[in-house]
């Protein structure tokens, strides 16, 4: 009877270890997926920041051109007066 109990406990323990190993594999897969998603998110954030910078640089350039035109126009008006 004790030997049956020991054998059952060994089988149960072996099954628990197999389940634990399988759970570790699942966790590893989720960790890899999370890492890939994090890297993709970071890449997208960097691309977004670059695009925003380009956008603001274009606006600043257009504003400088406009202000130069205003200054030039004012200068020409002063010269005529």
Secondary structure, DSSP 8 states (H G I E B T S, - for coil): -HHHHHHHHHHHHHHHHHHHHHHHHHHHHHHHHHHHHHHHHHHHHHHHHHHHHHHHHHHHHHHHHHHHHHHHHHHHHHHH-
